Amino acid sequence: MSAKALKNTKNTRKDALLRAQKADNALNTYPFTDISPSLVLKINPRAKRMALRLDPKKQIVNLVVPKRGSMRDAYLFALEHKYWIREKLNALPPLIHFTHGTVIPILGEDVTINITYDNTLRKTDIYLKNNELLVLTNKEDPSSRIKRFIINFAKEKLTALSHEKAALINKKIISVDVKDTASRWGSCSQDGKLCFSWRLIFAPLEAFDYVVAHEVAHLLHMDHSPNFWIECEDLSANYSRGKSWMKRHSGELIRYN
């Protein structure tokens, strides 16, 4: 690392520390938590104005404040919108965690998580069988392993379906990846790289299929022109039901954590 780059890195860290200290001082000075304990103060050097942004994945509302913004004005801004903050948070569906007995939908089929704890086991093994997710584990909390299993399973299904649909239009996919996104369910780059949210695995099969068809159709049309939508419909197993479900219910997918 060059001396200039090192200096820039140090300055960035220093600025981040100063912003964190400013936020801490503000929280100690003004009763932001009285407005909502799920209100998070964030000082953003790129922000030009104050804004409230709902984060459904974390179930918080971020109060974004410019770097030189007044903390008193920030508090008054949040206080003015306290009913909006509470309304948005109360409307969020409760998070669903991967614990014993929890029922989760996998491509439209209800699957029950069945955890067997045995401290003599050397590792955690997970199997999806007969509408059960069987977890044999030596961990008291294997939720992270369950999540990893589901992510890998989602990637496997998304990859297979993407290549299947791409073959129908004689297009080549360079790669298929999955990420932990909250609002963008899929993307397609010009060089043939596809990316999806792993939480699509909790959507009904026709919705899962529609999102894959949507991104594969972008291999032919990198826009949302009439020709794109025609191709998207042709590639979808049930275009109208899949698109409608994603439009109405996709926000529910954020619950799975």
Phi, psi and omega per residue, in radians:
M1 nan 2.316 -3.129
S2 -1.256 2.871 3.137
A3 -1.087 -0.657 -3.142
K4 -1.166 -0.765 3.138
A5 -1.126 -0.685 3.117
L6 -1.110 -0.716 3.124
K7 -1.127 -0.742 3.131
N8 -1.104 -0.678 3.121
T9 -1.116 -0.754 3.124
K10 -1.112 -0.713 3.133
N11 -1.142 -0.668 3.123
T12 -1.116 -0.768 3.113
R13 -1.128 -0.683 3.133
K14 -1.131 -0.765 3.118
D15 -1.088 -0.719 3.133
A16 -1.107 -0.704 3.118
L17 -1.137 -0.729 3.132
L18 -1.133 -0.685 3.111
R19 -1.146 -0.706 3.121
A20 -1.115 -0.715 3.117
Q21 -1.145 -0.684 3.118
K22 -1.117 -0.727 3.119
A23 -1.132 -0.749 3.119
D24 -1.079 -0.753 3.126
N25 -1.091 -0.702 3.134
A26 -1.120 -0.736 -3.138
L27 -1.143 -0.532 3.101
N28 -1.390 -0.359 -3.076
T29 -1.655 -0.699 -3.073
Y30 -2.041 2.487 -3.063
P31 -1.409 1.118 3.113
F32 -1.050 -0.650 -3.088
T33 -1.184 -0.349 3.064
D34 -1.209 -0.507 3.078
I35 -1.209 -0.829 3.029
S36 -2.964 2.352 3.060
P37 -1.199 -0.209 3.129
S38 -1.746 0.263 3.068
L39 -1.611 2.150 -3.079
V40 -2.005 2.205 -3.141
L41 -1.525 2.176 3.134
K42 -2.273 2.120 3.079
I43 -1.639 2.062 -3.048
N44 -2.021 2.066 -3.111
P45 -1.145 -0.310 -3.140
R46 -1.639 -0.186 -3.111
A47 -1.262 2.448 3.128
K48 -1.808 -0.308 3.141
R49 -2.630 2.868 3.100
M50 -1.282 2.554 -3.137
A51 -2.704 2.666 3.053
L52 -1.927 2.209 -3.080
R53 -2.264 2.097 3.125
L54 -1.329 2.300 3.047
D55 -2.006 1.622 -3.064
P56 -1.153 -0.473 -3.127
K57 -1.177 -0.728 3.128
K58 -1.627 -0.150 -3.125
Q59 0.998 0.885 3.085
I60 -2.380 2.904 2.964
V61 -2.039 2.132 3.097
N62 -1.526 2.203 3.006
L63 -1.675 1.830 -3.073
V64 -1.586 2.205 -3.081
V65 -2.185 2.340 3.058
P66 -1.024 2.750 -3.065
K67 -0.942 -0.721 -3.108
R68 -1.775 0.317 -3.131
G69 -1.228 2.630 3.110
S70 -1.354 2.272 3.127
M71 -1.219 -0.537 3.073
R72 -1.144 -0.773 3.109
D73 -1.121 -0.616 3.121
A74 -1.121 -0.741 3.121
Y75 -1.124 -0.779 -3.138
L76 -1.129 -0.621 3.097
F77 -1.108 -0.811 3.122
A78 -1.147 -0.702 3.136
L79 -1.089 -0.684 3.119
E80 -1.100 -0.531 -3.080
H81 -1.901 0.400 -3.043
K82 -1.090 -0.612 -3.135
Y83 -1.239 -0.607 3.061
W84 -1.120 -0.766 3.140
I85 -1.039 -0.858 -3.105
R86 -1.172 -0.666 3.131
E87 -1.099 -0.791 -3.133
K88 -1.137 -0.733 -3.136
L89 -1.192 -0.708 3.139
N90 -1.171 -0.450 -3.114
A91 -1.408 -0.217 -3.121
L92 -1.233 2.359 3.056
P93 -1.201 2.560 -3.121
P94 -1.121 2.578 3.120
L95 -1.169 2.554 3.090
I96 -1.970 2.094 -3.094
H97 -1.774 2.727 -3.072
F98 -1.538 1.414 -3.105
T99 -2.113 2.943 -3.114
H100 -1.038 2.281 3.102
G101 1.550 -0.205 3.124
T102 -1.194 2.370 3.096
V103 -1.772 2.180 3.134
I104 -2.170 2.533 3.093
P105 -1.501 2.248 3.044
I106 -2.027 1.851 -3.107
L107 0.891 0.772 3.043
G108 1.570 -0.117 3.141
E109 -1.879 2.251 3.107
D110 -1.216 2.261 -3.132
V111 -2.194 2.261 -3.141
T112 -1.696 2.268 3.098
I113 -1.391 2.126 -3.111
N114 -2.106 1.832 -3.063
I115 -1.784 2.207 3.030
T116 -1.973 2.050 -3.110
Y117 -1.668 2.307 3.098
D118 -2.591 1.916 -3.049
N119 -1.256 -0.082 3.089
T120 -1.539 -0.191 3.133
L121 -1.223 2.620 -3.119
R122 -1.579 -0.386 -3.114
K123 -2.713 3.062 3.115
T124 -1.717 2.245 3.057
D125 -2.039 2.380 -3.107
I126 -2.268 2.357 -3.139
Y127 -2.338 2.442 3.030
L128 -1.799 1.941 -3.013
K129 -2.629 2.235 3.037
N130 0.884 0.917 3.101
N131 1.052 0.469 3.032
E132 -2.301 2.483 2.979
L133 -1.791 1.756 -3.059
L134 -1.505 2.143 -3.092
V135 -2.107 1.977 3.071
L136 -1.861 2.033 -2.927
T137 -2.562 2.717 3.006
N138 -1.820 0.176 -3.114
K139 -1.819 2.397 3.103
E140 -1.199 -0.527 3.080
D141 -2.254 1.617 -3.112
P142 -1.593 0.304 -3.038
S143 -1.021 -0.643 -3.140
S144 -1.169 -0.619 3.098
R145 -1.213 -0.666 3.103
I146 -1.115 -0.767 3.125
K147 -1.065 -0.764 3.126
R148 -1.072 -0.726 3.114
F149 -1.056 -0.789 -3.117
I150 -1.147 -0.707 3.106
I151 -1.058 -0.800 3.126
N152 -1.127 -0.676 3.110
F153 -1.130 -0.733 3.110
A154 -1.087 -0.749 3.133
K155 -1.090 -0.721 3.129
E156 -1.050 -0.820 -3.116
K157 -1.204 -0.717 3.137
L158 -1.151 -0.699 3.138
T159 -1.131 -0.821 -3.116
A160 -1.086 -0.795 -3.106
L161 -1.200 -0.645 3.123
S162 -1.089 -0.816 3.141
H163 -1.159 -0.625 3.110
E164 -1.085 -0.776 -3.125
K165 -1.290 -0.636 3.119
A166 -1.099 -0.614 3.131
A167 -1.122 -0.507 -3.129
L168 -1.177 -0.431 -3.125
I169 -1.991 0.242 3.097
N170 0.994 0.749 3.095
K171 -2.040 2.628 -3.111
K172 -1.853 2.360 3.066
I173 -1.751 2.253 3.133
I174 -1.356 -0.760 -3.130
S175 -2.799 2.744 3.030
V176 -2.247 2.193 -3.120
D177 -2.215 2.823 3.044
V178 -2.182 2.563 -3.128
K179 -2.408 2.957 -3.128
D180 -1.673 1.195 -3.124
T181 -1.666 2.747 -3.071
A182 -1.915 -0.357 -3.067
S183 -2.343 -0.523 -3.139
R184 -1.660 1.907 -2.993
W185 -1.418 -0.382 3.111
G186 -2.832 2.821 3.081
S187 -2.668 2.763 3.130
C188 -2.486 2.172 3.124
S189 -1.589 2.852 -3.110
Q190 -1.139 -0.408 -3.136
D191 -1.607 0.218 3.017
G192 1.525 0.430 3.084
K193 -1.762 2.166 -3.138
L194 -1.857 2.567 3.116
C195 -2.474 2.434 -3.104
F196 -2.355 2.793 2.969
S197 -1.380 2.309 -3.140
W198 -1.119 -0.400 -3.101
R199 -1.238 -0.128 3.046
L200 -1.050 -0.382 -3.136
I201 -1.085 -0.356 3.139
F202 -1.556 -0.044 3.121
A203 -1.465 2.738 3.026
P204 -1.040 2.741 -3.041
L205 -1.012 -0.694 -3.102
E206 -1.190 -0.546 3.094
A207 -1.288 -0.771 3.060
F208 -0.969 -0.819 -3.135
D209 -1.119 -0.715 -3.126
Y210 -1.093 -0.758 -3.122
V211 -1.114 -0.718 3.097
V212 -1.116 -0.781 3.108
A213 -1.034 -0.700 3.142
H214 -1.031 -0.846 -3.096
E215 -1.275 -0.639 3.094
V216 -1.148 -0.629 3.103
A217 -1.072 -0.465 3.099
H218 -1.211 -0.281 3.054
L219 -1.136 -0.426 3.078
L220 -1.710 -0.631 -3.057
H221 -2.355 1.869 3.138
M222 -1.484 0.891 3.141
D223 -2.770 -2.990 3.046
H224 -2.134 0.827 3.119
S225 -1.318 2.932 3.066
P226 -0.951 -0.664 3.126
N227 -1.125 -0.620 3.093
F228 -1.092 -0.832 -3.074
W229 -1.162 -0.574 3.065
I230 -1.109 -0.765 3.134
E231 -1.159 -0.708 3.128
C232 -1.065 -0.737 3.127
E233 -1.159 -0.714 3.128
D234 -1.101 -0.610 -3.091
L235 -1.452 -0.242 -3.085
S236 -1.524 2.476 3.072
A237 -1.243 -0.664 3.089
N238 -2.572 1.432 -2.997
Y239 -0.992 -0.896 -3.024
S240 -1.151 -0.771 -3.126
R241 -1.218 -0.708 3.141
G242 -1.131 -0.819 -3.138
K243 -1.133 -0.726 -3.129
S244 -1.113 -0.735 -3.127
W245 -1.116 -0.764 -3.140
M246 -1.115 -0.632 -3.137
K247 -1.191 -0.663 -3.035
R248 -1.604 -0.564 -2.923
H249 -2.190 0.000 -3.037
S250 -1.040 -0.500 3.125
G251 -1.087 -0.392 -3.140
E252 -1.215 -0.388 -3.089
L253 -1.153 -0.401 -3.112
I254 -1.175 -0.306 -3.084
R255 -1.100 -0.518 -2.997
Y256 -1.415 2.071 -2.957
N257 -2.389 nan nan
